[in-house]
Amino acid sequence: MNIAIIGSGYVGLVTGVCLASLGHQVICVDNVKEKILKLKKGIVPIFEPGLESLMREMMKKKRLTFGFSIKEAARKSTAIFIAVGTPSKKSGEADLTYVENVAREIAASMDSYKLIVEKSTVPADTGNRIKRTIMLNLSKSDKTKKGKIDFDVASNPEFLREGSAIEDFMNPDRLVFGVESKKAEMLLREIYKPIKTPIVVTNINSAEMIKHASNSFLATKISFANALAQVCDRVGADILKVAEGMGFDKRIGRSFLNAGIGYGGSCFPKDVDAFIRLSEKSGYHFNLLKEVRNVNEQQKAAFLQLIEDKLWIVKNKMIGVLGIAFKPDTDDIRNAPALDIIRALQHEGAKVRAFDPQAMDQAKKVLKGVGFCANAYSVAKGCDALLLLTEWEEFKNLDYQKIRQSMRQPLIFDGRNMLHEKELSDSGFEYYGIGRGRVL
Ligand SMILES: NC(=O)c1ccc[n+]([C@@H]2O[C@H](COP(=O)([O-])OP(=O)(O)OC[C@H]3O[C@@H](n4cnc5c(N)ncnc54)[C@H](O)[C@@H]3O)[C@@H](O)[C@H]2O)c1
């Protein structure tokens, strides 16, 4: 099938590359010129394992192209996926400006049947808004078209995780199709035919809601684990063992019960906010989710308080940071907890040095006054405290003996509960994790 993807970021590009690998003819569009120029040269502007090689393979097979023009892409495609950003407004509500812009452009270029698919995460009722926008702009752009061009809007939310995006796209736990016609459903079934997984077919509002509900539930699980960690530290329990013991219960499961410095990234904070606002506007106050958000913010504050407590004086201390990305295996730093923690320490007068295996270029754009180092060992040299803020696998296997010897004070704060407490303590470190039973 001829498919257009509008928005070639983390989701759009992965969707385009993967749909091409399923055998479709795909064109990916973006309005950032430099991005498209790089992509045309076979360069992926983001870090996502396996993406560049698969993309080049698809380009070589002539199944994947790139362009700037929505009009051109839409004209030659049957299905058009909208994968633009849906950031937060100040109120927390989803800002759907990019979605509306794209819908208007698609409408203005439509000359035959199109299936317009929402891939972006959007609040319930967005499908209806897109449909209305297309109707309004169809009739405005060309009066002769009015009422003659058939189209469908569908919701097909994406559940991929950055860092394992290709694997997640190709082997999803489920596919969700929010549709209003048999034709739209059949086209989506055709697009995803090679993927063997349960398919949930529903109306558009329910499909949109599934995505917000899923992300909000996962955020709730994380905040639950973080709240437990706070209690663990007060009663001398270990969150790792508590989560292990809970996780064996099939009704609960072990995943997303990791305590730490809180969730971040471009999805959970924004989607929880948007879902709270959507509920509020509909007349329901989702106080449970407000508390999920509060717990998440408190985790960062509690971590900073712990550092202050153990360092005593923060001013002029040299603090080393390992990891800036919001999670490992990505260069994405959007809403990364590390950014807030670094800025708060700088605000208290600390000097900060940092290293991240992939996110340094992004971090340099937004963090001022940080000494960026070439590796973890350079970060640690002469530091009064070392913070682990992203659980990159490579940080597990560092020579911590060597690190301890190069530090001014052997304090280590493991914001992700990734390191081996005993090994570090045996090496002479004072180790502080999250919810490991410190007894406050
Ligand atoms: N990143 C994730 O892990 C993830 C997972 C699932 C769902 N989502 C959702 O997918 C959507 C996209 O997220 P993302 O992380 O890919 O964002 P992103 O910022 O990486 O990509 C969005 C792209 O859209 C482009 N764009 C904006 N307006 C445009 C226009 N008028 N024409 C053409 N291109 C335009 C931007 O330049 C950008 O490249 C969001 O709604 C997000 O919530 C993200």
The ligand as an SDF file (V2000), in Angstrom:
LIG
                    3D

 44 48  0  0  0  0  0  0  0  0999 V2000
    8.3260    8.9780   21.6980 N   0  0  0  0  0  0  0  0  0  0  0  0
    7.6560    7.9250   22.1150 C   0  0  0  0  0  0  0  0  0  0  0  0
    8.2010    7.0150   22.7520 O   0  0  0  0  0  0  0  0  0  0  0  0
    6.1860    7.7920   21.7970 C   0  0  0  0  0  0  0  0  0  0  0  0
    5.5540    6.5570   21.9480 C   0  0  0  0  0  0  0  0  0  0  0  0
    4.2030    6.4500   21.6270 C   0  0  0  0  0  0  0  0  0  0  0  0
    3.4950    7.5740   21.2050 C   0  0  0  0  0  0  0  0  0  0  0  0
    4.1320    8.7760   21.1060 N   0  0  0  0  0  0  0  0  0  0  0  0
    3.3550    9.9200   20.6210 C   0  0  0  0  0  0  0  0  0  0  0  0
    3.6570   10.1080   19.2370 O   0  0  0  0  0  0  0  0  0  0  0  0
    3.6220   11.5070   18.9010 C   0  0  0  0  0  0  0  0  0  0  0  0
    4.9600   11.9230   18.3040 C   0  0  0  0  0  0  0  0  0  0  0  0
    5.9590   11.7370   19.2850 O   0  0  0  0  0  0  0  0  0  0  0  0
    7.5110   11.7690   18.9310 P   0  0  0  0  0  0  0  0  0  0  0  0
    8.2460   11.3770   20.1560 O   0  0  0  0  0  0  0  0  0  0  0  0
    7.7400   11.0370   17.6610 O   0  0  0  0  0  0  0  0  0  0  0  0
    7.7030   13.3410   18.6640 O   0  0  0  0  0  0  0  0  0  0  0  0
    8.8700   14.0520   17.8450 P   0  0  0  0  0  0  0  0  0  0  0  0
    8.8970   15.4470   18.3180 O   0  0  0  0  0  0  0  0  0  0  0  0
   10.1080   13.2330   17.9070 O   0  0  0  0  0  0  0  0  0  0  0  0
    8.3630   13.9970   16.3270 O   0  0  0  0  0  0  0  0  0  0  0  0
    7.3350   14.7870   15.8230 C   0  0  0  0  0  0  0  0  0  0  0  0
    7.7610   15.2770   14.4450 C   0  0  0  0  0  0  0  0  0  0  0  0
    6.6750   15.9330   13.8050 O   0  0  0  0  0  0  0  0  0  0  0  0
    7.2110   16.9770   13.0240 C   0  0  0  0  0  0  0  0  0  0  0  0
    6.1490   17.9400   12.6700 N   0  0  0  0  0  0  0  0  0  0  0  0
    5.4850   18.8220   13.4710 C   0  0  0  0  0  0  0  0  0  0  0  0
    4.6010   19.5310   12.7460 N   0  0  0  0  0  0  0  0  0  0  0  0
    4.6890   19.0930   11.4770 C   0  0  0  0  0  0  0  0  0  0  0  0
    4.0360   19.4390   10.2530 C   0  0  0  0  0  0  0  0  0  0  0  0
    3.1090   20.4050   10.2020 N   0  0  0  0  0  0  0  0  0  0  0  0
    4.3980   18.7850    9.1380 N   0  0  0  0  0  0  0  0  0  0  0  0
    5.3340   17.8280    9.1570 C   0  0  0  0  0  0  0  0  0  0  0  0
    5.9880   17.4500   10.2840 N   0  0  0  0  0  0  0  0  0  0  0  0
    5.6760   18.0750   11.4280 C   0  0  0  0  0  0  0  0  0  0  0  0
    8.3100   17.5570   13.9060 C   0  0  0  0  0  0  0  0  0  0  0  0
    9.2340   18.3090   13.1790 O   0  0  0  0  0  0  0  0  0  0  0  0
    8.9140   16.2680   14.4850 C   0  0  0  0  0  0  0  0  0  0  0  0
    9.9830   15.7900   13.6880 O   0  0  0  0  0  0  0  0  0  0  0  0
    3.2660   12.2280   20.2030 C   0  0  0  0  0  0  0  0  0  0  0  0
    1.8790   12.4100   20.2420 O   0  0  0  0  0  0  0  0  0  0  0  0
    3.6860   11.2430   21.2760 C   0  0  0  0  0  0  0  0  0  0  0  0
    2.9810   11.4090   22.4670 O   0  0  0  0  0  0  0  0  0  0  0  0
    5.4560    8.9060   21.3740 C   0  0  0  0  0  0  0  0  0  0  0  0
  1  2  1  0
  2  3  2  0
  2  4  1  0
  4  5  1  0
  4 44  2  0
  5  6  2  0
  6  7  1  0
  7  8  2  0
  8  9  1  0
  8 44  1  0
  9 10  1  0
  9 42  1  0
 10 11  1  0
 11 12  1  0
 11 40  1  0
 12 13  1  0
 13 14  1  0
 14 15  2  0
 14 16  1  0
 14 17  1  0
 17 18  1  0
 18 19  2  0
 18 20  1  0
 18 21  1  0
 21 22  1  0
 22 23  1  0
 23 24  1  0
 23 38  1  0
 24 25  1  0
 25 26  1  0
 25 36  1  0
 26 27  1  0
 26 35  1  0
 27 28  2  0
 28 29  1  0
 29 30  1  0
 29 35  2  0
 30 31  1  0
 30 32  2  0
 32 33  1  0
 33 34  2  0
 34 35  1  0
 36 37  1  0
 36 38  1  0
 38 39  1  0
 40 41  1  0
 40 42  1  0
 42 43  1  0
M  CHG  2   8   1  16  -1
M  END
$$$$
